[in-house]
């Protein structure tokens, strides 16, 4: 869900290929909870790194 928000805010849809659950309201099996939590952590770190790079690029262009 975070990538959808990021795409909307930044106007850049290049990272939407990382979305692994296109239907967040569809129920998942509890057996996939560990995998889902792991993927959530990786994507959160990915988003943070992307935003940090964008911030640095913006500061360099000023």
Steps between C-alpha positions, in 0.01 A plus 500: 500500500788734573623483142160606371513805727857574396404482132211737556706751701811503280327443166749220427357153436833332424502303825150352481644169379603432861139488624449137598137512616290686243181406690566597865143429607515138388568278800840334527578174668654539847772264380631782280526749788877466543561542127266800482670665798842441346391649166342795680833574671696478178259727314494752787882519491488531121255791523708671765816468289318633194369802690844571646654494152229733370568738789874500424437562131269789583762652733771467236291674236446809717 
